[in-house]
Amino acid sequence: MDKARKVFEMIKEDCAPNIISYNSMINGYCKPKRLDLPVEIFHEISQKGPAPNTVTYNTLMHGMWRQRRVSMAEELFKQMRASGLAPNLTTFSVLLDGLCKHGKIKEAIQQIQEMQKSGVEPYIVHYNILIDGLCKAGFTKVAAELFHGLPIKGLKPDVVTYTIMISELCAEGLSDEAYKLFRTMEDNDCLSNSCSYNVMI
């Protein structure tokens, strides 16, 4: 990435890079866990342009969560909203995943509620993240209630949702319940995959 940065700086001398180019640089630096450089680039474009877009915020936020910079990620999300940019479904996926993986279950639930209040209906992927987070945090009963309440919200559990719940039931020693849930997948037009089979095995 250092070579890429040198080439990028050379290009800047001849023409102004667009936000897509900057986003690529931020993404590239976030992957090897070098957060100082993407943050530096973010501050540069925030001051001089081009203005950061939703992809910029999503990418940097994801990098922050991966490196356990919890307060930085949460502050960046607030900054995004303050800038006037509306979070998209990917933003909420990144945020929910980060919150759940760092034990902030209450905040994750609040974010789901905030999505709905702002007119953004959560997809099944968002509930999958939350259900998985609840299970890992030991709130199996709450996760099960949320799982069974999905149809009321107009959502159908997918193979990921089923696999999360089946895995948790097995971990809790509730193999009979896990098998029953596994058998209901086909009844609900949800085909099992290798992951769900491996969990049952």
N, CA and C atoms as an extended XYZ file, in Angstrom:
603
Properties=species:S:1:pos:R:3:atomname:S:1:resname:S:1:resid:I:1 pbc="F F F"
N         0.813       -1.209        0.000 N   MET     1
C         0.000        0.000        0.000 CA  MET     1
C         0.851        1.266        0.000 C   MET     1
N         2.080        1.186        0.525 N   ASP     2
C         2.947        2.370        0.525 CA  ASP     2
C         3.264        2.804       -0.902 C   ASP     2
N         3.497        1.812       -1.785 N   LYS     3
C         3.756        2.129       -3.190 CA  LYS     3
C         2.515        2.761       -3.825 C   LYS     3
N         1.357        2.216       -3.471 N   ALA     4
C         0.107        2.753       -4.007 CA  ALA     4
C        -0.081        4.196       -3.569 C   ALA     4
N         0.317        4.490       -2.313 N   ARG     5
C         0.174        5.861       -1.806 CA  ARG     5
C         1.091        6.813       -2.566 C   ARG     5
N         2.308        6.352       -2.877 N   LYS     6
C         3.254        7.192       -3.620 CA  LYS     6
C         2.714        7.505       -5.010 C   LYS     6
N         2.157        6.465       -5.662 N   VAL     7
C         1.575        6.665       -6.995 CA  VAL     7
C         0.392        7.620       -6.899 C   VAL     7
N        -0.407        7.435       -5.858 N   PHE     8
C        -1.586        8.276       -5.638 CA  PHE     8
C        -1.180        9.739       -5.462 C   PHE     8
N        -0.120        9.986       -4.701 N   GLU     9
C         0.351       11.351       -4.475 CA  GLU     9
C         0.875       11.963       -5.771 C   GLU     9
N         1.514       11.138       -6.608 N   MET    10
C         2.015       11.624       -7.904 CA  MET    10
C         0.852       12.022       -8.805 C   MET    10
N        -0.208       11.209       -8.784 N   ILE    11
C        -1.383       11.501       -9.614 CA  ILE    11
C        -2.026       12.805       -9.175 C   ILE    11
N        -2.033       13.046       -7.860 N   LYS    12
C        -2.654       14.246       -7.323 CA  LYS    12
C        -2.003       15.520       -7.841 C   LYS    12
N        -0.724       15.423       -8.225 N   GLU    13
C        -0.015       16.592       -8.733 CA  GLU    13
C        -0.543       17.017      -10.101 C   GLU    13
N        -1.076       16.049      -10.853 N   ASP    14
C        -1.551       16.337      -12.212 CA  ASP    14
C        -3.069       16.530      -12.285 C   ASP    14
N        -3.796       15.787      -11.459 N   CYS    15
C        -5.258       15.926      -11.481 CA  CYS    15
C        -5.821       15.595      -10.106 C   CYS    15
N        -6.976       16.136       -9.826 N   ALA    16
C        -7.598       15.926       -8.515 CA  ALA    16
C        -8.328       14.586       -8.490 C   ALA    16
N        -7.926       13.678       -7.602 N   PRO    17
C        -8.625       12.384       -7.497 CA  PRO    17
C       -10.064       12.581       -7.029 C   PRO    17
N       -10.950       11.693       -7.468 N   ASN    18
C       -12.341       11.779       -7.011 CA  ASN    18
C       -12.515       10.957       -5.740 C   ASN    18
N       -13.707       10.994       -5.198 N   ILE    19
C       -13.960       10.327       -3.921 CA  ILE    19
C       -13.810        8.815       -4.035 C   ILE    19
N       -14.043        8.265       -5.229 N   ILE    20
C       -13.878        6.813       -5.428 CA  ILE    20
C       -12.425        6.417       -5.202 C   ILE    20
N       -11.503        7.243       -5.687 N   SER    21
C       -10.084        6.970       -5.507 CA  SER    21
C        -9.701        7.030       -4.030 C   SER    21
N       -10.215        8.037       -3.341 N   TYR    22
C        -9.926        8.165       -1.911 CA  TYR    22
C       -10.512        6.996       -1.119 C   TYR    22
N       -11.712        6.579       -1.484 N   ASN    23
C       -12.339        5.446       -0.797 CA  ASN    23
C       -11.512        4.176       -0.968 C   ASN    23
N       -10.946        4.012       -2.151 N   SER    24
C       -10.100        2.841       -2.422 CA  SER    24
C        -8.866        2.853       -1.539 C   SER    24
N        -8.271        4.022       -1.374 N   MET    25
C        -7.097        4.155       -0.517 CA  MET    25
C        -7.448        3.854        0.943 C   MET    25
N        -8.559        4.392        1.400 N   ILE    26
C        -8.984        4.150        2.784 CA  ILE    26
C        -9.238        2.664        3.009 C   ILE    26
N        -9.914        2.030        2.063 N   ASN    27
C       -10.201        0.607        2.167 CA  ASN    27
C        -8.912       -0.215        2.181 C   ASN    27
N        -7.985        0.163        1.329 N   GLY    28
C        -6.716       -0.560        1.248 CA  GLY    28
C        -5.920       -0.492        2.532 C   GLY    28
N        -5.907        0.664        3.161 N   TYR    29
C        -5.157        0.828        4.405 CA  TYR    29
C        -5.868        0.197        5.602 C   TYR    29
N        -7.190        0.122        5.558 N   CYS    30
C        -7.923       -0.487        6.665 CA  CYS    30
C        -7.671       -1.994        6.738 C   CYS    30
N        -7.471       -2.637        5.596 N   LYS    31
C        -7.306       -4.091        5.564 CA  LYS    31
C        -6.072       -4.579        6.319 C   LYS    31
N        -4.903       -3.938        6.146 N   PRO    32
C        -3.741       -4.393        6.931 CA  PRO    32
C        -3.707       -3.820        8.344 C   PRO    32
N        -4.824       -3.283        8.786 N   LYS    33
C        -4.947       -2.749       10.146 CA  LYS    33
C        -4.013       -1.568       10.407 C   LYS    33
N        -3.960       -0.653        9.459 N   ARG    34
C        -3.188        0.572        9.653 CA  ARG    34
C        -4.172        1.727        9.710 C   ARG    34
N        -4.736        1.944       10.866 N   LEU    35
C        -5.833        2.894       10.983 CA  LEU    35
C        -5.380        4.345       10.927 C   LEU    35
N        -4.133        4.608       11.274 N   ASP    36
C        -3.662        5.993       11.285 CA  ASP    36
C        -3.715        6.629        9.905 C   ASP    36
N        -3.359        5.858        8.887 N   LEU    37
C        -3.326        6.393        7.521 CA  LEU    37
C        -4.721        6.645        6.942 C   LEU    37
N        -5.667        5.693        7.050 N   PRO    38
C        -7.011        5.998        6.534 CA  PRO    38
C        -7.673        7.159        7.266 C   PRO    38
N        -7.410        7.290        8.573 N   VAL    39
C        -7.963        8.414        9.327 CA  VAL    39
C        -7.347        9.716        8.823 C   VAL    39
N        -6.063        9.674        8.529 N   GLU    40
C        -5.375       10.857        7.994 CA  GLU    40
C        -5.970       11.279        6.656 C   GLU    40
N        -6.222       10.286        5.786 N   ILE    41
C        -6.833       10.570        4.481 CA  ILE    41
C        -8.239       11.127        4.662 C   ILE    41
N        -8.984       10.547        5.604 N   PHE    42
C       -10.348       11.011        5.862 CA  PHE    42
C       -10.348       12.481        6.293 C   PHE    42
N        -9.447       12.847        7.197 N   HIS    43
C        -9.368       14.241        7.654 CA  HIS    43
C        -8.964       15.174        6.511 C   HIS    43
N        -8.110       14.667        5.655 N   GLU    44
C        -7.655       15.470        4.501 CA  GLU    44
C        -8.811       15.825        3.585 C   GLU    44
N        -9.628       14.827        3.233 N   ILE    45
C       -10.729       15.106        2.303 CA  ILE    45
C       -11.859       15.849        3.006 C   ILE    45
N       -11.981       15.670        4.317 N   SER    46
C       -13.008       16.401        5.063 CA  SER    46
C       -12.728       17.897        5.039 C   SER    46
N       -11.435       18.245        5.005 N   GLN    47
C       -11.031       19.653        5.029 CA  GLN    47
C       -10.887       20.257        3.630 C   GLN    47
N       -10.347       19.452        2.695 N   LYS    48
C       -10.011       19.989        1.374 CA  LYS    48
C       -10.909       19.477        0.249 C   LYS    48
N       -11.673       18.417        0.527 N   GLY    49
C       -12.489       17.826       -0.534 CA  GLY    49
C       -11.702       16.775       -1.300 C   GLY    49
N       -12.402       15.960       -2.085 N   PRO    50
C       -13.860       15.905       -2.233 CA  PRO    50
C       -14.532       15.416       -0.950 C   PRO    50
N       -15.763       15.816       -0.757 N   ALA    51
C       -16.466       15.492        0.480 CA  ALA    51
C       -16.644       13.980        0.640 C   ALA    51
N       -16.433       13.467        1.851 N   PRO    52
C       -16.660       12.034        2.091 CA  PRO    52
C       -18.111       11.662        1.789 C   PRO    52
N       -18.318       10.477        1.237 N   ASN    53
C       -19.679       10.014        0.990 CA  ASN    53
C       -19.999        8.833        1.913 C   ASN    53
N       -21.127        8.223        1.705 N   THR    54
C       -21.557        7.131        2.582 CA  THR    54
C       -20.559        5.978        2.566 C   THR    54
N       -20.013        5.671        1.399 N   VAL    55
C       -19.032        4.587        1.286 CA  VAL    55
C       -17.793        4.902        2.116 C   VAL    55
N       -17.372        6.155        2.111 N   THR    56
C       -16.206        6.574        2.899 CA  THR    56
C       -16.433        6.268        4.371 C   THR    56
N       -17.558        6.707        4.873 N   TYR    57
C       -17.876        6.497        6.294 CA  TYR    57
C       -18.020        5.010        6.613 C   TYR    57
N       -18.717        4.271        5.748 N   ASN    58
C       -18.911        2.835        5.992 CA  ASN    58
C       -17.579        2.098        6.057 C   ASN    58
N       -16.698        2.415        5.117 N   THR    59
C       -15.405        1.738        5.028 CA  THR    59
C       -14.542        2.018        6.246 C   THR    59
N       -14.446        3.284        6.616 N   LEU    60
C       -13.620        3.660        7.759 CA  LEU    60
C       -14.217        3.130        9.065 C   LEU    60
N       -15.538        3.187        9.176 N   MET    61
C       -16.199        2.679       10.378 CA  MET    61
C       -15.938        1.184       10.550 C   MET    61
N       -16.013        0.460        9.435 N   HIS    62
C       -15.756       -0.983        9.464 CA  HIS    62
C       -14.336       -1.261        9.946 C   HIS    62
N       -13.382       -0.475        9.447 N   GLY    63
C       -11.993       -0.629        9.868 CA  GLY    63
C       -11.818       -0.352       11.351 C   GLY    63
N       -12.509        0.645       11.842 N   MET    64
C       -12.433        0.984       13.275 CA  MET    64
C       -12.988       -0.124       14.149 C   MET    64
N       -14.124       -0.689       13.757 N   TRP    65
C       -14.700       -1.791       14.531 CA  TRP    65
C       -13.761       -2.991       14.542 C   TRP    65
N       -13.170       -3.286       13.395 N   ARG    66
C       -12.262       -4.438       13.293 CA  ARG    66
C       -11.067       -4.287       14.217 C   ARG    66
N       -10.637       -3.058       14.421 N   GLN    67
C        -9.472       -2.810       15.266 CA  GLN    67
C        -9.857       -2.425       16.695 C   GLN    67
N       -11.107       -2.684       17.038 N   ARG    68
C       -11.595       -2.473       18.403 CA  ARG    68
C       -11.542       -1.007       18.840 C   ARG    68
N       -11.622       -0.103       17.892 N   ARG    69
C       -11.684        1.324       18.221 CA  ARG    69
C       -13.159        1.706       18.361 C   ARG    69
N       -13.762        1.202       19.420 N   VAL    70
C       -15.215        1.304       19.606 CA  VAL    70
C       -15.689        2.753       19.661 C   VAL    70
N       -15.076        3.552       20.526 N   SER    71
C       -15.517        4.944       20.687 CA  SER    71
C       -15.308        5.738       19.404 C   SER    71
N       -14.228        5.440       18.680 N   MET    72
C       -13.964        6.128       17.410 CA  MET    72
C       -15.043        5.799       16.387 C   MET    72
N       -15.425        4.524       16.314 N   ALA    73
C       -16.448        4.092       15.358 CA  ALA    73
C       -17.793        4.737       15.678 C   ALA    73
N       -18.140        4.761       16.954 N   GLU    74
C       -19.415        5.367       17.357 CA  GLU    74
C       -19.417        6.865       17.088 C   GLU    74
N       -18.280        7.497       17.319 N   GLU    75
C       -18.184        8.933       17.078 CA  GLU    75
C       -18.256        9.241       15.582 C   GLU    75
N       -17.670        8.373       14.766 N   LEU    76
C       -17.706        8.561       13.314 CA  LEU    76
C       -19.139        8.462       12.799 C   LEU    76
N       -19.902        7.540       13.376 N   PHE    77
C       -21.308        7.399       12.981 CA  PHE    77
C       -22.081        8.679       13.306 C   PHE    77
N       -21.830        9.237       14.488 N   LYS    78
C       -22.480       10.502       14.863 CA  LYS    78
C       -22.066       11.623       13.920 C   LYS    78
N       -20.780       11.628       13.562 N   GLN    79
C       -20.259       12.646       12.650 CA  GLN    79
C       -20.908       12.535       11.274 C   GLN    79
N       -21.133       11.293       10.838 N   MET    80
C       -21.778       11.056        9.548 CA  MET    80
C       -23.169       11.676        9.532 C   MET    80
N       -23.915       11.430       10.587 N   ARG    81
C       -25.274       11.975       10.669 CA  ARG    81
C       -25.251       13.492       10.757 C   ARG    81
N       -24.288       14.019       11.512 N   ALA    82
C       -24.180       15.470       11.675 CA  ALA    82
C       -23.830       16.154       10.359 C   ALA    82
N       -23.150       15.413        9.469 N   SER    83
C       -22.750       15.979        8.171 CA  SER    83
C       -23.921       16.077        7.199 C   SER    83
N       -25.039       15.424        7.551 N   GLY    84
C       -26.204       15.452        6.671 CA  GLY    84
C       -26.352       14.224        5.808 C   GLY    84
N       -25.358       13.318        5.870 N   LEU    85
C       -25.439       12.083        5.087 CA  LEU    85
C       -26.352       11.087        5.797 C   LEU    85
N       -27.246       10.479        5.048 N   ALA    86
C       -28.157        9.487        5.618 CA  ALA    86
C       -27.498        8.115        5.602 C   ALA    86
N       -27.434        7.436        6.750 N   PRO    87
C       -26.891        6.069        6.769 CA  PRO    87
C       -27.726        5.162        5.872 C   PRO    87
N       -27.072        4.256        5.157 N   ASN    88
C       -27.818        3.313        4.330 CA  ASN    88
C       -27.836        1.941        5.013 C   ASN    88
N       -28.366        0.952        4.336 N   LEU    89
C       -28.496       -0.374        4.936 CA  LEU    89
C       -27.135       -0.967        5.284 C   LEU    89
N       -26.129       -0.680        4.462 N   THR    90
C       -24.779       -1.169        4.749 CA  THR    90
C       -24.226       -0.512        6.003 C   THR    90
N       -24.479        0.780        6.156 N   THR    91
C       -24.033        1.493        7.356 CA  THR    91
C       -24.567        0.812        8.604 C   THR    91
N       -25.857        0.499        8.597 N   PHE    92
C       -26.471       -0.124        9.764 CA  PHE    92
C       -25.950       -1.547        9.974 C   PHE    92
N       -25.638       -2.251        8.893 N   SER    93
C       -25.056       -3.591        9.029 CA  SER    93
C       -23.702       -3.509        9.732 C   SER    93
N       -22.877       -2.561        9.288 N   VAL    94
C       -21.553       -2.362        9.887 CA  VAL    94
C       -21.695       -1.975       11.359 C   VAL    94
N       -22.601       -1.063       11.628 N   LEU    95
C       -22.799       -0.576       12.995 CA  LEU    95
C       -23.310       -1.685       13.910 C   LEU    95
N       -24.330       -2.409       13.480 N   LEU    96
C       -24.897       -3.485       14.293 CA  LEU    96
C       -23.874       -4.585       14.554 C   LEU    96
N       -23.129       -4.940       13.524 N   ASP    97
C       -22.112       -5.981       13.657 CA  ASP    97
C       -21.045       -5.563       14.669 C   ASP    97
N       -20.610       -4.312       14.581 N   GLY    98
C       -19.598       -3.813       15.505 CA  GLY    98
C       -20.110       -3.771       16.933 C   GLY    98
N       -21.326       -3.276       17.114 N   LEU    99
C       -21.901       -3.187       18.451 CA  LEU    99
C       -22.051       -4.568       19.083 C   LEU    99
N       -22.584       -5.512       18.315 N   CYS   100
C       -22.799       -6.862       18.841 CA  CYS   100
C       -21.485       -7.563       19.175 C   CYS   100
N       -20.504       -7.416       18.307 N   LYS   101
C       -19.225       -8.093       18.539 CA  LYS   101
C       -18.459       -7.510       19.726 C   LYS   101
N       -18.848       -6.316       20.128 N   HIS   102
C       -18.183       -5.700       21.279 CA  HIS   102
C       -19.093       -5.639       22.500 C   HIS   102
N       -20.116       -6.504       22.499 N   GLY   103
C       -20.958       -6.669       23.675 CA  GLY   103
C       -21.949       -5.556       23.934 C   GLY   103
N       -22.155       -4.680       22.958 N   LYS   104
C       -23.085       -3.562       23.145 CA  LYS   104
C       -24.465       -3.942       22.593 C   LYS   104
N       -25.060       -4.944       23.215 N   ILE   105
C       -26.324       -5.485       22.738 CA  ILE   105
C       -27.462       -4.480       22.889 C   ILE   105
N       -27.505       -3.806       24.029 N   LYS   106
C       -28.554       -2.825       24.261 CA  LYS   106
C       -28.518       -1.742       23.195 C   LYS   106
N       -27.318       -1.268       22.870 N   GLU   107
C       -27.168       -0.230       21.844 CA  GLU   107
C       -27.579       -0.754       20.474 C   GLU   107
N       -27.292       -2.034       20.203 N   ALA   108
C       -27.670       -2.635       18.918 CA  ALA   108
C       -29.186       -2.684       18.765 C   ALA   108
N       -29.864       -3.056       19.838 N   ILE   109
C       -31.334       -3.094       19.819 CA  ILE   109
C       -31.881       -1.690       19.588 C   ILE   109
N       -31.274       -0.716       20.228 N   GLN   110
C       -31.703        0.675       20.058 CA  GLN   110
C       -31.520        1.136       18.617 C   GLN   110
N       -30.445        0.677       17.975 N   GLN   111
C       -30.197        1.067       16.588 CA  GLN   111
C       -31.246        0.485       15.645 C   GLN   111
N       -31.662       -0.750       15.914 N   ILE   112
C       -32.746       -1.348       15.119 CA  ILE   112
C       -34.004       -0.492       15.242 C   ILE   112
N       -34.282       -0.062       16.461 N   GLN   113
C       -35.453        0.787       16.701 CA  GLN   113
C       -35.307        2.141       16.015 C   GLN   113
N       -34.088        2.689       16.039 N   GLU   114
C       -33.826        3.978       15.391 CA  GLU   114
C       -34.005        3.867       13.879 C   GLU   114
N       -33.589        2.734       13.313 N   MET   115
C       -33.772        2.506       11.878 CA  MET   115
C       -35.245        2.622       11.518 C   MET   115
N       -36.087        1.939       12.299 N   GLN   116
C       -37.514        1.927       12.023 CA  GLN   116
C       -38.131        3.315       12.192 C   GLN   116
N       -37.675        4.048       13.213 N   LYS   117
C       -38.194        5.394       13.449 CA  LYS   117
C       -37.845        6.335       12.304 C   LYS   117
N       -36.669        6.102       11.692 N   SER   118
C       -36.230        6.967       10.598 CA  SER   118
C       -36.767        6.519        9.242 C   SER   118
N       -37.618        5.480        9.248 N   GLY   119
C       -38.232        5.028        8.003 CA  GLY   119
C       -37.416        4.013        7.225 C   GLY   119
N       -36.343        3.495        7.842 N   VAL   120
C       -35.511        2.468        7.199 CA  VAL   120
C       -35.872        1.121        7.814 C   VAL   120
N       -36.537        0.275        7.041 N   GLU   121
C       -36.951       -1.022        7.554 CA  GLU   121
C       -35.774       -2.003        7.519 C   GLU   121
N       -35.423       -2.570        8.674 N   PRO   122
C       -34.320       -3.535        8.717 CA  PRO   122
C       -34.601       -4.748        7.836 C   PRO   122
N       -33.568       -5.252        7.182 N   TYR   123
C       -33.664       -6.467        6.388 CA  TYR   123
C       -33.360       -7.654        7.302 C   TYR   123
N       -33.527       -8.844        6.763 N   ILE   124
C       -33.246      -10.054        7.546 CA  ILE   124
C       -31.779      -10.097        7.966 C   ILE   124
N       -30.886       -9.541        7.155 N   VAL   125
C       -29.455       -9.547        7.505 CA  VAL   125
C       -29.205       -8.778        8.800 C   VAL   125
N       -29.955       -7.710        9.022 N   HIS   126
C       -29.788       -6.927       10.255 CA  HIS   126
C       -30.267       -7.715       11.472 C   HIS   126
N       -31.381       -8.423       11.302 N   TYR   127
C       -31.872       -9.242       12.405 CA  TYR   127
C       -30.955      -10.443       12.652 C   TYR   127
N       -30.362      -10.975       11.592 N   ASN   128
C       -29.402      -12.071       11.761 CA  ASN   128
C       -28.230      -11.632       12.638 C   ASN   128
N       -27.732      -10.436       12.380 N   ILE   129
C       -26.621       -9.900       13.176 CA  ILE   129
C       -27.037       -9.764       14.634 C   ILE   129
N       -28.230       -9.226       14.859 N   LEU   130
C       -28.709       -9.011       16.223 CA  LEU   130
C       -28.987      -10.336       16.935 C   LEU   130
N       -29.624      -11.270       16.253 N   ILE   131
C       -29.922      -12.578       16.849 CA  ILE   131
C       -28.628      -13.299       17.219 C   ILE   131
N       -27.655      -13.240       16.329 N   ASP   132
C       -26.358      -13.865       16.603 CA  ASP   132
C       -25.687      -13.199       17.810 C   ASP   132
N       -25.754      -11.873       17.861 N   GLY   133
C       -25.176      -11.141       18.981 CA  GLY   133
C       -25.846      -11.490       20.295 C   GLY   133
N       -27.165      -11.619       20.272 N   LEU   134
C       -27.917      -11.985       21.474 CA  LEU   134
C       -27.524      -13.378       21.958 C   LEU   134
N       -27.385      -14.306       21.021 N   CYS   135
C       -27.000      -15.681       21.375 CA  CYS   135
C       -25.606      -15.703       22.004 C   CYS   135
N       -24.675      -15.012       21.378 N   LYS   136
C       -23.291      -15.005       21.879 CA  LYS   136
C       -23.184      -14.307       23.238 C   LYS   136
N       -24.114      -13.398       23.506 N   ALA   137
C       -24.098      -12.677       24.787 CA  ALA   137
C       -24.875      -13.430       25.867 C   ALA   137
N       -25.443      -14.580       25.505 N   GLY   138
C       -26.154      -15.391       26.487 CA  GLY   138
C       -27.636      -15.110       26.602 C   GLY   138
N       -28.164      -14.281       25.682 N   PHE   139
C       -29.597      -13.955       25.727 CA  PHE   139
C       -30.374      -14.830       24.742 C   PHE   139
N       -30.277      -16.146       24.949 N   THR   140
C       -30.887      -17.098       24.015 CA  THR   140
C       -32.401      -16.937       23.946 C   THR   140
N       -33.024      -16.729       25.081 N   LYS   141
C       -34.491      -16.599       25.114 CA  LYS   141
C       -34.938      -15.380       24.318 C   LYS   141
N       -34.242      -14.269       24.493 N   VAL   142
C       -34.583      -13.045       23.756 CA  VAL   142
C       -34.378      -13.268       22.258 C   VAL   142
N       -33.274      -13.957       21.907 N   ALA   143
C       -32.983      -14.258       20.505 CA  ALA   143
C       -34.089      -15.113       19.903 C   ALA   143
N       -34.562      -16.110       20.679 N   ALA   144
C       -35.633      -16.992       20.202 CA  ALA   144
C       -36.932      -16.222       19.995 C   ALA   144
N       -37.232      -15.308       20.911 N   GLU   145
C       -38.438      -14.486       20.775 CA  GLU   145
C       -38.364      -13.615       19.523 C   GLU   145
N       -37.185      -13.061       19.283 N   LEU   146
C       -36.991      -12.228       18.097 CA  LEU   146
C       -37.113      -13.069       16.830 C   LEU   146
N       -36.536      -14.270       16.871 N   PHE   147
C       -36.604      -15.198       15.739 CA  PHE   147
C       -38.049      -15.533       15.397 C   PHE   147
N       -38.822      -15.917       16.396 N   HIS   148
C       -40.213      -16.317       16.161 CA  HIS   148
C       -41.108      -15.129       15.817 C   HIS   148
N       -40.651      -13.927       16.114 N   GLY   149
C       -41.435      -12.740       15.806 CA  GLY   149
C       -41.156      -12.148       14.429 C   GLY   149
N       -40.206      -12.731       13.706 N   LEU   150
C       -39.852      -12.194       12.387 CA  LEU   150
C       -41.022      -12.175       11.403 C   LEU   150
N       -41.839      -13.245       11.318 N   PRO   151
C       -42.973      -13.220       10.374 CA  PRO   151
C       -43.937      -12.060       10.637 C   PRO   151
N       -44.085      -11.681       11.904 N   ILE   152
C       -44.967      -10.559       12.247 CA  ILE   152
C       -44.432       -9.269       11.636 C   ILE   152
N       -43.107       -9.199       11.496 N   LYS   153
C       -42.470       -8.019       10.909 CA  LYS   153
C       -42.444       -8.098        9.381 C   LYS   153
N       -43.014       -9.187        8.843 N   GLY   154
C       -43.042       -9.360        7.393 CA  GLY   154
C       -41.755       -9.927        6.832 C   GLY   154
N       -40.947      -10.562        7.698 N   LEU   155
C       -39.674      -11.125        7.273 CA  LEU   155
C       -39.663      -12.638        7.450 C   LEU   155
N       -38.981      -13.333        6.534 N   LYS   156
C       -38.840      -14.776        6.638 CA  LYS   156
C       -37.417      -15.102        7.060 C   LYS   156
N       -37.241      -15.922        8.084 N   PRO   157
C       -35.888      -16.349        8.451 CA  PRO   157
C       -35.224      -17.039        7.262 C   PRO   157
N       -33.955      -16.741        7.020 N   ASP   158
C       -33.241      -17.428        5.947 CA  ASP   158
C       -32.348      -18.506        6.543 C   ASP   158
N       -31.534      -19.134        5.714 N   VAL   159
C       -30.703      -20.248        6.183 CA  VAL   159
C       -29.711      -19.784        7.253 C   VAL   159
N       -29.276      -18.533        7.164 N   VAL   160
C       -28.352      -17.997        8.174 CA  VAL   160
C       -29.060      -17.875        9.522 C   VAL   160
N       -30.286      -17.361        9.502 N   THR   161
C       -31.063      -17.215       10.734 CA  THR   161
C       -31.265      -18.560       11.403 C   THR   161
N       -31.683      -19.545       10.601 N   TYR   162
C       -31.910      -20.891       11.152 CA  TYR   162
C       -30.619      -21.482       11.710 C   TYR   162
N       -29.534      -21.320       10.987 N   THR   163
C       -28.258      -21.897       11.421 CA  THR   163
C       -27.797      -21.296       12.744 C   THR   163
N       -27.997      -19.979       12.894 N   ILE   164
C       -27.636      -19.312       14.158 CA  ILE   164
C       -28.423      -19.913       15.314 C   ILE   164
N       -29.734      -20.036       15.135 N   MET   165
C       -30.589      -20.539       16.219 CA  MET   165
C       -30.333      -22.026       16.498 C   MET   165
N       -30.172      -22.819       15.439 N   ILE   166
C       -29.907      -24.253       15.619 CA  ILE   166
C       -28.578      -24.455       16.347 C   ILE   166
N       -27.576      -23.697       15.962 N   SER   167
C       -26.265      -23.776       16.599 CA  SER   167
C       -26.352      -23.435       18.080 C   SER   167
N       -27.130      -22.402       18.410 N   GLU   168
C       -27.273      -21.987       19.805 CA  GLU   168
C       -28.020      -23.045       20.622 C   GLU   168
N       -29.063      -23.624       20.033 N   LEU   169
C       -29.814      -24.669       20.732 CA  LEU   169
C       -28.931      -25.884       21.009 C   LEU   169
N       -28.104      -26.235       20.051 N   CYS   170
C       -27.163      -27.351       20.238 CA  CYS   170
C       -26.165      -27.038       21.344 C   CYS   170
N       -25.681      -25.800       21.346 N   ALA   171
C       -24.712      -25.375       22.362 CA  ALA   171
C       -25.328      -25.401       23.759 C   ALA   171
N       -26.648      -25.165       23.819 N   GLU   172
C       -27.358      -25.181       25.095 CA  GLU   172
C       -27.760      -26.600       25.502 C   GLU   172
N       -27.419      -27.580       24.648 N   GLY   173
C       -27.766      -28.968       24.946 CA  GLY   173
C       -29.191      -29.332       24.603 C   GLY   173
N       -29.837      -28.475       23.848 N   LEU   174
C       -31.246      -28.706       23.467 CA  LEU   174
C       -31.302      -29.301       22.058 C   LEU   174
N       -30.760      -30.510       21.925 N   SER   175
C       -30.640      -31.142       20.609 CA  SER   175
C       -31.993      -31.472       19.990 C   SER   175
N       -32.976      -31.868       20.814 N   ASP   176
C       -34.302      -32.194       20.279 CA  ASP   176
C       -34.954      -30.951       19.666 C   ASP   176
N       -34.872      -29.832       20.396 N   GLU   177
C       -35.421      -28.574       19.888 CA  GLU   177
C       -34.698      -28.132       18.630 C   GLU   177
N       -33.383      -28.342       18.619 N   ALA   178
C       -32.579      -27.973       17.446 CA  ALA   178
C       -33.009      -28.781       16.227 C   ALA   178
N       -33.247      -30.070       16.431 N   TYR   179
C       -33.658      -30.933       15.323 CA  TYR   179
C       -35.039      -30.539       14.809 C   TYR   179
N       -35.951      -30.210       15.735 N   LYS   180
C       -37.288      -29.778       15.326 CA  LYS   180
C       -37.221      -28.513       14.478 C   LYS   180
N       -36.379      -27.594       14.913 N   LEU   181
C       -36.227      -26.346       14.162 CA  LEU   181
C       -35.613      -26.614       12.796 C   LEU   181
N       -34.660      -27.535       12.761 N   PHE   182
C       -34.028      -27.917       11.496 CA  PHE   182
C       -35.060      -28.482       10.524 C   PHE   182
N       -35.969      -29.279       11.041 N   ARG   183
C       -36.995      -29.901       10.202 CA  ARG   183
C       -38.009      -28.877        9.692 C   ARG   183
N       -38.203      -27.786       10.406 N   THR   184
C       -39.180      -26.778        9.969 CA  THR   184
C       -38.648      -25.911        8.824 C   THR   184
N       -37.356      -25.989        8.548 N   MET   185
C       -36.781      -25.161        7.486 CA  MET   185
C       -37.457      -25.420        6.149 C   MET   185
N       -37.577      -26.687        5.794 N   GLU   186
C       -38.196      -27.036        4.510 CA  GLU   186
C       -39.673      -26.632        4.480 C   GLU   186
N       -40.341      -26.769        5.616 N   ASP   187
C       -41.758      -26.385        5.687 CA  ASP   187
C       -41.934      -24.894        5.408 C   ASP   187
N       -40.902      -24.132        5.727 N   ASN   188
C       -40.947      -22.682        5.516 CA  ASN   188
C       -40.198      -22.250        4.257 C   ASN   188
N       -40.039      -23.230        3.339 N   ASP   189
C       -39.389      -22.960        2.042 CA  ASP   189
C       -37.980      -22.396        2.198 C   ASP   189
N       -37.280      -22.895        3.192 N   CYS   190
C       -35.890      -22.483        3.400 CA  CYS   190
C       -35.015      -23.721        3.289 C   CYS   190
N       -34.217      -23.794        2.229 N   LEU   191
C       -33.370      -24.958        1.998 CA  LEU   191
C       -32.121      -24.890        2.868 C   LEU   191
N       -31.833      -26.005        3.524 N   SER   192
C       -30.639      -26.062        4.358 CA  SER   192
C       -29.395      -26.127        3.473 C   SER   192
N       -28.256      -25.712        4.034 N   ASN   193
C       -26.994      -25.788        3.309 CA  ASN   193
C       -25.988      -26.572        4.127 C   ASN   193
N       -24.754      -26.596        3.668 N   SER   194
C       -23.726      -27.385        4.349 CA  SER   194
C       -23.499      -26.895        5.777 C   SER   194
N       -23.636      -25.590        5.993 N   CYS   195
C       -23.424      -25.039        7.339 CA  CYS   195
C       -24.472      -25.550        8.321 C   CYS   195
N       -25.746      -25.509        7.898 N   SER   196
C       -26.811      -25.961        8.795 CA  SER   196
C       -26.712      -27.464        9.032 C   SER   196
N       -26.302      -28.226        7.998 N   TYR   197
C       -26.113      -29.677        8.184 CA  TYR   197
C       -24.969      -29.949        9.154 C   TYR   197
N       -23.874      -29.224        9.011 N   ASN   198
C       -22.705      -29.419        9.878 CA  ASN   198
C       -23.035      -29.100       11.325 C   ASN   198
N       -23.860      -28.109       11.537 N   VAL   199
C       -24.266      -27.758       12.908 CA  VAL   199
C       -25.019      -28.913       13.540 C   VAL   199
N       -25.916      -29.562       12.778 N   MET   200
C       -26.694      -30.674       13.300 CA  MET   200
C       -25.819      -31.899       13.554 C   MET   200
N       -24.827      -32.098       12.700 N   ILE   201
C       -23.919      -33.245       12.869 CA  ILE   201
C       -23.075      -33.066       14.122 C   ILE   201
